[in-house]
Amino acid sequence: MNRLVRNSILSLCMVFTFLPTEGWSSQSVEEARIERALQQIPQQVNKYHSLISTFTQKITHTTNYSQLVTVVDRMGEQLWQQSVSDNQAGSLYDDRALYWSRLQLTQRLKNTELQFNITSSQLDHLIWRLELASRGALQSTFKYNTTHKVFITGFDPFQLDSNIRQSNPAGVTALMLDNTMIQVGNEHIEIQAINFPVRFADFDKGIVETALAPVLSANQANMVMTISMGRSTFDLERFPGLRRSALAPDNLNVYSGGSYSQPIRPLLNGAELTGPEFIEFSLPVQAMLQVQYPYAIRDNHRVVTLTGVYYPESLAELEGEVSVEGSGGGYLSNEVSYRSLWLRQQMHSTVPMGHLHTPRLNGYNQPMLKKIVQQIKTIIKKGV
């Protein structure tokens, strides 16, 4: 990785590191699900048992905080890289081992007795770095001298209380396409990818901005596409909205705090996120809409404001409205799109960017996941 880019990432990490994150010093709701997952999907939970054991040994043998940070960074990156490698080499189409192993690493980090004392702020900092490293966010810069470069983001599995076996097509796509090359004629498209957590606190803490700022700082990419699991078809979400209104909880069973009648602004760096009520994406829509098989793909204009439901053709039609739902809804899938596009505007980037919702998956279905990933590859080809 280019040293300047890596330093930029680490600097951004420090900006958002020391905000308080409740629950990290005790067992989280996500970690509490590990036992049930072990009973129902033991192969996925135990897949990286040796890596987790090695992590425990290494942190036990560290003698100072600086060494501990280095171990956390390296082992987090190793978990991401191993999951990417195993998925691509074995055509696994499975993001669950990565998710459950990361939670075990955070458990070990919180519960292993060290040779020295650390503060709660230092522990929060370590877990934040472990999150970034194990999501690909510390090694996500482009590596090859290709004409076309595409950056994509996925999400963790969610709704796990309903189905502990749940996978997320967006997370699977990130693992299957990270650090890959797609050939188009005589040219190649390099793809780099990361995964985001399904937690409001991490978004408030700035994980989207931390991960994407280095990508946008020098217009490294030719296209950035955030991806999440959505409805029955593929949807290109044209008008992301500022506010949260979803009634569904996140993976910590924390609610957004917003509703249809009282949508709320998310936070960034301890303050309410500023920005327009709606933003329009900049993806090459017409080219992408050509890819209508095996699932349909729509250019979704639907938004909800405090005054009603609209299908605008332009942002001008939404002037004076207060957002309740963007085209992507009122949950984190809408928010990742809004935050990335707002960051793009603030950084004066010209990179085409927007959000893609995949068809919804119930539980785990490898044939369906394979179809979704292959169609996304074709969508990327057309877009570039």
N, C-alpha and C positions, 0 to 999 in steps of 0.2 A: 504494500500500500504506500502511496506517496506520503512522505512524512508530513508535508504541509497540510494535506487533507486530514490525516489522522490527528494531527494536533488541533485542527479546527473542530473535529468531532469531540475530542476530549475536552476542549474548552467549552463547547456547548453543553456537554454532559455536566460540567461543573456549575454552569448557570442554573441548571434545574435540579442539582443533586440534593441540596440541603433543605428543600421544602419538606415539611413533615408529612409522612405517609402512615396513617394509622394502621395497626394490625401487623406490621412487619416484625415486631419483636415477640410475637406469639404465633401460634398456629393459625394460619389464615383459613378462610372458608374453602378456598381451592385445595389447600394441603389436606384438609380434613376429608376430602373426597378420595384421597389416594387409596385408603383401605378398601373402600367399595370397588374402586376401579381394579385393584389387585385381584379381587374375587371374580370379577366379570371379564376383564381383558388382561389377564396376567402377562401375556406375551408382550403387549405394548408397554405395560408398566415396568417390566423387568428387562427390556431390551438393552438398555445401557447401564445395567447393574455394575459392570466392572468399571466403567467411567465414573460412576457415582462413588464407588469405593475408593478409587484412586484420588478423586477430589477430596474425600474425607481425610485420607492419609496426608495429602499434600498440605491442606490447611492446618492439620494438627502439627506438622513439622515446621511451619513458618515461625519465625522468631520476632517479626516486627510487622507493622501495618503495611508498609510499602511492599514487602514480599507477599502479603496476603492479597493485596490489590492485583498484583501480577498473576498470581495463581487463579484468582477469580476471572480475570480477563481471558487468560489462556484456556482454562477449562470450559468456560462459557462458549468461547469461539469453537473449541473442539467439539462440543455437543452439537452446535449448529452444523458445522462442516461434516461431521459424521452422519448426521441425519440426512443432509443433502446428498452425500455420497451414497448412502445405503438406499435411499429412495430411487435415485437415478440409475444405480447399477442393477438394482433388483426389480425395477419398475413397480415399486411398492404402492405408490399413491396413498400414503398413509402419514398423517401429521401427528398422530396420537402419541407415539413413543417420545417425540420431542417435547410435547406438552407435559406429559406426566413425569418425564425425567427432569425437566427444568424445576418443577415443583419439589422434587426430591432433593435437588441441589440447594434450593433455598432453605428447605428443612434442615439439611446438614449444616449449612452455614450458620443458621440461628441456634442450633442445638449442640454443636460440637465444642468441646472444651478446648480453648486455645492456650498457648503458652504465655499469653499476655492479655491484658484487658483492653477492650475497645468500648467506645461510647455508643450510645444509641444512634447518634448522628452518623458515626462511622459505619455502623451496621446498615443503616438505611442507604448510605452511599455504596456500600459493597453490593447490596441486593439490586440497587439500581443499575450498577455496572454489569452485574450478572445477567439481568434482564436484557440489557442492550447487546451484550456479547453473544448470548445464546439465541438471539433473534436475528443475527447477522448484521447488526447495526454498527459494529466496529470494524467490519471488513467489506463494506458494501460498495466501494468505489469500483469504477470500471477498470479492467485489467488489460484489455487487448486493443490493438490499433485497428478497430473496425469502423466502417462508415456510419453504422447505425447502432445506437445504444439506447436500451429501454430499461427503465427502472420500475419494478412492480412491488406492491406491498400486499400482504395477506393478513389474516387474523387467526387467533387461536380457536379451537373448538369452544362452543358455548352451549347454554341450555342443558348443562350436564346433570342437573337434578332430575330432568325429565328423561334423559337417556345418557347414561354414563359412557356408552359406546360411541358417542357423537364424534364425528369428524367435521372438518370445515373445508369445503372445496377451495376457498381462497388460500388457506394455509397450505394445503396440498399443492396448489399451483405454484406457490412461492418455492417450496422445496423441490419440486420437479423441474423448475425452470431456472433456479438460481445458478449463476455462473455458467450458463449454457450458450450455445451459438445456434442460431437458426439461419439456414442458407436460403437466400432468395436470389435465384439466378446465379450471377457471379459474385454477389455481395453477401455479407454476413451481418446478422443482428446479434449483438451481445446483450444478454439479459442478466441483470443483477436483481436480487430480491431480498426482502426482509419480512418478518411477521410482527404484527402488533398484538398486544394483550386486549382482552375484552374487559376493561376496567376503567371506569370513569376517572378514578384517582390518577392513573398513569397519563391519561389525556390532559387532565388539569395540570399535571406536573410538567407537561411539555414533551412527551415522548415523540409525538409526530414532528414537531419542529426540530427537536434534537436530531432525529434520524434523517430528515429531508433537507435541512439547511445545507449540509455539505454537497449534496447532489445538485442543488439549485444554485449554489454560490458561483459556479463558473459555467453554468449551462452545460454541464457534463453530458446530460442525457438528451436524446432526440425526442423522448416521450416518457412521461411518468403516468402510471395508471395504478390507482389504488383499487383493491378488489375486496369484496366481501360476499357472503352468502345472502341471497335475497328471496325472490319470489319463484314463480314457476318457469320463467324464461330468463334470458340475459336482459339486463336493463342498463343502458347508458344514462346516468343520472345527470341531467342537464343543469339543474338549478339547485345546488346544495344550499341549505338554510343555516343560519347562525345558531338557532336555539335548540335546546333539548326539550322534548316533550314525551318521550317514550315511557310507557308504563312498565316495561319489562326490566328486570334487574340485570346487572352485569354478572361476571363470574364470581364476584365476592358477595353476591346477593344484595348489592347496594343499588338503590334506585336513583334515577337521574335527578330527582327533585323537581322536575317540570311536569306539566300536564297540557292537555289541549287548551284549557282555559288560561293557564299561567305558564307558558313556556319560559325557560330560563337560559341565560347566557352561561356557557362553560367558563372555566377559569384558565388562566395562563400566568404562571409565575406569581400566583397569589392574588391576582386581580381579574376582574371580568374581562373576557375576550372582547376586544373592540373590533369592529368591522361592519360592513353593510349587512342588511338582513338577508340578502341573497347574493350569490355569486354565480356566474355562468362558466361552465367548463370550456376547455379549448381542444378537446380531442377531435381527430379527423372523422367525424360522425358518418358521413356518407360512405366513406370507404369501409368502415367497420360494419355498417348495416348490410353489406353484401353477404356477410357470413351468417346465413339463416339456417344452418344445419349442423348438428342434429337438433339443436334448440333454437327457437326464434330469438331474435335480438331486437330490442325496441329503443327508440330515442324517447326517453321518458321526461315529459315536461311537467308532470303533475306536482303541484305544491299546495300546501295548506297555510293559510294565514288566519289571523284572528277574525277576519271578516268572511272567510269561506275557502272553498276549493277552487283553484285556478289551473289553467293549462296555458301559460303565457308563451308567446313566441319570442319575447325579448325581456330583458331586465326592466326596461322602461315601464312595462305594464304592471310591475310590482312596486313601483315607487310609492312610498308612504305606508306600505304594508308592514306588519310585524310577523316574522316567520314563526310558524308552529311546526311544520314539517317541510324539509327540502324535498327535492325529487327522490332522494334516497331515504326519506323518513325522518324520524326524530331521535334516532339512536346513534351509536358510534359509527356505523357505516356511513351515515350522512356526515357525521362530524369529521371523520378522517378526510373526507373529500373537501369539506369547507376549510378546515385548517390548512390543508396542503395548498389549496388555491389561494387562500388569503396570504399565506407565507410567500407564495409565488409572486403575488402582487407587491408585497412589501419589499421583496428582494429584487424587483424589477426584472424578473426572469421572463424569457420568451418561450420556455419549454412547453409544448402542448401537454395538457394535464387534465385528468378527470377520473371519474369513478365508474367501475363496472360491477354490477350485481350479478352473481351467478345464480343458476337455478338452485332451489332449496333441496337439501339432502337430509333425509331422516336416518340418523344413526351412521352406518358405514356401508357403502356400496361401491366396491372397487370398479366395476364396469362403468357405472355412472360417472365416477370421478375421472376415469381415463377419458371419457368422452368430453367432459367439461374442460379438462386441461388441454386436450388436443384442439378443441374449438377456440380456446383462448390463444393458443399459439397462432392459429389462422387469423384471428382478430388482430393480433399484434402485427403479423405480416402485412395485412391489408392497411392497417393504420400507418405503418412506417412507409 
